[in-house]
Amino acid sequence: MTDTLAVVGKGGTGKTTFAALTIKFLRQTGLTPILAIDADPSANLNLALGMELGHTVGQIREDTRDRVSGGTFEPGVSKPDWFAYQVERCVVEGDEVDLLAMGRPEGPGCYCAANHMLRSAIDRLGNSYRYVVIDNEAGMEHISRQTTRDVDWLFIISDPSQRGLAAAEQIVALVGALGTRVRRMGLVVNRVAGELPPDFARRVEALSVPLLGILPQDPEIARLDAEGRPLVELSEDSGLYLAIAAILRECLSIPERVSSQGGSNADHR
């Protein structure tokens, strides 16, 4: 069975860092294979993972729409099957982790039919993996349009700012209003130095989702970024990595006895 984890929040709060270190943790504990989906148009999850960036699904979606509207789509070819094949060609294969970049279409017009085919293609592709981890854009476009998989855990990332928390509140409201298929969700507050400010803490308590954890600032992240090195090179002794690992163990029911050197999946679930 495949579990889908999605990471959302205001831009700049550390979504990609959380997604990349989640993938690092799953890989280190042997919970593979993993499909990483970069649903942010800025497409930088590949850099955080140290992987190449291939063609994006957005480009495939545009090409499909243009072929259909222009009457140049090959007769006798199933559009969903052709689209699914093209999506699979976008996947960049790595060591126990594969990467799919969504990108963003640049042309005008309605993408309803292509979005439906996209969802079907990602559902079919994702079922080949133990985990699917989605790094979403700030506006949650792919979840709000339901062009990504059903979500088992939605991790809402905020920094200790009122604007970051306001975005988290909007995401919670959006999920509820749309009836988007999210099984569980919770808040993670990133880049915290010391205790949460009292006003911020009270606002967190009023949120209708649980606070899953608080992540400390880590200067090594800025150093890796400055040196152009993948964030997955962050030390396993890092306070940030250990805090994320603790959140994931709790949320995904992963026991401590699962080895960090590639343990058995048998104890999971």
Buried (B, 14 or more C-beta within 10 A) or exposed (E): EBBBBBBBBBEEBBBBBBBBBBBBBBBBBBBBBBBBBBBBBEBBBBBBBBBEBBBBBBBBBBBBBEBEEEEEBEEEEEBBEBBBEBBEEBBBEBEBBBBBBBBBBEEEEEBEBBBBBBBBBBBEBBEEBBBBBBBBBBBBBBBBBBBBBBBBBBBBBBBBBEEBBEBBBEBBEBBEEBEBEBEEBBBBBBBBEEEBEEEBBEBBEEBEBEBBBBBBBBEBBEEBBEEEBBBBEBEEEBEBBBBBBBBBBEBBEBEEEBEEEEBEEEEBE
